[in-house]
């Protein structure tokens, strides 16, 4: 079985045209067409049928596509392992995560993981878009993804998952600013303040914006930034209220953290370790979810700030609960 021809088949299936597939593979269109014809001759049946300018998989071709993808991924993994053995390299576990997750969870976890898994190094791939992380998994560019699953709904047939402790959306204000008497603030009241927000590419921002739409409020945006430490530094200096996930270490700053709520329900961030079911994980990936979950529980007690004073909160009517963030 010629892996080059299988790669060509998968490329045409994914791109839909010979020209796009040839451009992606950096070969000529006639050469690509010959490879597809040769593979069809080997299998004994057509893989594609033409629909206008596009090539569409036949029923048999569609049944073979996932098997071909899996074979290519296994071949790639085998090649990587052979190169590592030849060079004597340590094993590498590639993990995709957002910049905020990396900043909040990984600085001290890296040493913990390498102590627990000697000879294995974590290689972090920064990717803020949850959907893009799923694409990295499917292409085999990373082994695992620490992803926000209330922003995407991973197909259980394609992705496995290990749930991590939940985080919350936090409003971090300067100590001189008194936003409330308890440990929470309703998003309607918060929207009146100058807000220091994460860039719209971050899940925290998307969850916050969705809650604003549900509450029918328009927030006052003082600044948007991809750098969480910039948001916290500006809040500490009195320039507004920083909206950040509780995964971040807030104890380094003179700030007052409040949980953001909508109709008494906190805005939560559901994280999970995801992996692609169509590829074989290296054995040293097995304990990653368990280790990172334990690390989060031990090092992020402020993920749910202590209640300073109990407040009465009127529960929403049942019909009001539709669409409220978990």
N, C-alpha and C positions, 0 to 999 in steps of 0.2 A: 504494500500500500504506500503510495507516494504522498508524503505529507504536504508537499508543495501543491499538488492538485486539490487535496482536501482544503487547504487554506484558500485556494482560489474559489472553490465551491461555496465556502462560508462567506467569503467577501462579496460574491455576486448576490447571494441570498440576502445579505444584510443591506447592501446598497441598491439593489434592484436594477441596476444597469451595468453593462459591460464597461462603459466609459468610466464611471465612478469607481468601480472595483479595480480597473486597471490603473487608474491614477493613485488609488490608495496603496496598491501593491507595487507600484512603480515598474510596471511592465507594459508592453504594447497591447493594444486590443486584440490583434490577431493571435498573439501568443496566448493571451488569456482564453480566447475562444477555443483554441486548440487544446488547452489543458482541460477545459470543461467537456469538450467532445470526447477526449481520451478517457476521462473518468466515467462518462456515460457509457462508453463502449465497454469499459471494464465491469461496470455494474450490470449492464445489459438492459437498461431502461433509461428514458429521458429524465433529467432532474428538473428542467425548467420548460415552461411554455411561454411564448411571447404574447404579451397583452399590450398592444400599442407599441410604445417605445420601451416598455418595462419588461423585465423577465420575472415571471412568477413561478414559484415552486410548484411542481406537480405533487400529487398526494404522496407518492413514494419519496420524492425529494424532501418533502416536509418531515417525513418520518425519520429520515437519515440525518437531518440537520443537527439535532441535539447530540447524537452519537459522534458526529464528526467534530463538533465543538469540544466535547469531552476528551476525545482522543488527542486533539491538538493541545489542550491544556495539560494533559498528562505528559505528552511528549516534551512540552516546554518545561514542566517541573522536573522531569528526568534529566533534561539537559542542564538545568541550573544545579541540580544536585551533583551531576558528574563534574561540572566545572569547579564546584566548591571542594569536592574531594580531591581533584587534581591540584588545586592551589593550597589545600589545607585550610581553607577559610572556615570561620565559625558560621553557624547557621543563622539565618536572618528571618525574623517574622515581621512582615510588612503590614502595618495597621493604618487605615485612613481615619482621620478625625478632623473636626473643625478646629480653628485657631483657639476659640474659647475653651473647648474641651481639652486641647493640648496644654494650654496655659493653666487650667484649673486642676487637672487630674494627673498629668504625666511627669512633671519635673522630678518628684520624689519616687514615683512608681517605677521609673526605669531601673533604678538600682534594685528595688524590691523584686522586680520580675527577673532580672539577671541573677540575683542571689538564689531565687527559687528554681531557675532553669539555667544552670551553668552551661556555658558554651553557646547560648542563644542571645542574639542582639535584637532589640526592637528597633525597627526602622519606621519612623512616623512619616506619613504622607498627609500634608495639610490640604483639606478640601472642605469648604464651608457648605456647599450645596448637598443636602441629603440624597437627592436623586443622582448626583454625579458620583457619590460614594458607591451607590449600587452598581453603577456602570463600571467603576474600577474593579469591583468584585467579580462581575461577570466576565470582564476581559482578562481576569487573572493577574492584574497589576498589583493587587494587594491581597493578602490572605484574609484579613478581617476588617471590619468597619465598626467604629463606635459611633452610632448614628442616632438621630432623634426620630423616634418612630411615631410621634404624633404629628410629624410633618410629612412623612411618607408612609404608605401601607405596603410593606414588603410582601410579595407573593410567597406564601408558605411553601409552595411547591418548588420555588427557586432559591429561597433564602432560609437558612436556619437562624435562630436568635437565642440569645441569653440575656434576660432582663437584668438591668442594673438598678440600683436605688434611684428613686426619682429626685429631681431637683425642682426648684421653684424660681419663678421670676421675682427678682428682688429690686426694690427701689432704695438706693443708697443715697442718703441725703447728708449734708453737713450737720454737725452736732448742733449748730446754732439755729437750724431750721426745724421747727416743731410741726411735723406733719400729722401727728396723731398721738393718742394716749396709749394705744396698744401696740401690737407687733404686726399689724396689717394696715393696708390702706386700699380703699376702693379705687378702681381705675378711673371712675368718673371724677373723683376729687383730685387724683394724681394728675390728670390731664390738664389741670389749671396751672401746674408748675412748669418752669422751663426745664425741658428734658434733654438729657445727654444719652443718646440712643446708639445701640450697635448698628452697623451697616445693615441694610435690608437683606443682604445675603445670609445673615445669621438666623438660625431657627428661633432664638430668643426674641428677635425683633419681629419675626413673622407671627409668633404666638401673641406678643403684645399688641401688634396691629390688629390681629383678628379680634381680640378682646375689645379693643377700642371701637371697632365696627359694631360688635354686638351691643356695646353700651351706648352707641350713638354719640360718641364724643370725638373731637378732633384734637390730638395732642399738640402742645406747643413744642416744636423741635428746636432746641438751641444748637445742637450739634449732632452729627452722625459720624461714627468712626469705626474702623476695623480693629482699633487697638483698645482693649478693655482697660489697660492701665491708664490710658489717657482719659477715658471717661471717669474713672475713679479719682484721678488726681484733680481733675477740674471740679468734680463734686466736692471733694475735700476742701478746695479753695473757695467754695461758696458760689460757683457759677451755675448751679443747677442740680438736678436729681439724676443720678446715673441709673439706667435700667440694665441690669446684668443678671446672669444666671447664678444661683447659689453655689455652683461648683467652684466659683472663684474664691480665693482666700481673702476675705474682706477684713480680717483682723489686723492687717498691716496698715490700714488706713483709719483715720479718725472720722468714722462715718456711722450713721445710724441706719441699720438695715431693716426694712419693712417688707413683709410679703405682700405682693400685689394680688388683689382679689377682684372678682366680678360677681356680684350677687352672692357674696359670702364664700364663693369657691375660689381657692388659690389657683393661680395660673401655674400649671406644672409642666415640667419638661421630662418626657419619658425617653430615657436612653436605653439602648440595647447593643450588645455585641452581635454583629451580623456576619454571616459567611455564605458563600455560594454553595448550594447543594450539588451543583454539577461538576465540582472539582474536588479533588482529594486534598484535605488539609494536612500539613505536616503534623506529626505527632506532638511536637512541642507547642502547638497552638491550643491543645486541649484544655489546659488549665488557665488560659488567659482570662476568660470571663470571670471565673471564680476568684482569681487573684485581684483583678481590678475592682470587683465588687467589694471585697474585703477591705481594700485600700480606701475606697470611697467612704465606707461606713466608719472607718477608724479616723480618718483625717478631715472629714467634712461634717462635724456635728452641727454646724450652722446651716446645713441644708434645709433644716426646718427650725427657724429661730424660736427660742423659748417665748412663751406667752407671758408678758409682764402683767397684764390685767385682762380679765375675762370680759368680753363684750357680748351683749345680746345682739343677735343678728337674725333678722326675719328670713326664714327659709323661703326660697322662691316657690311660686305655685308650680305644679307639675308641668303645665303647658309652657312655663317660662324656661324650663330646663333644656329644651331642645336647642342644640347648638352651643351650649355652654362648654367651654374648654374643660377637660378633665383635671 
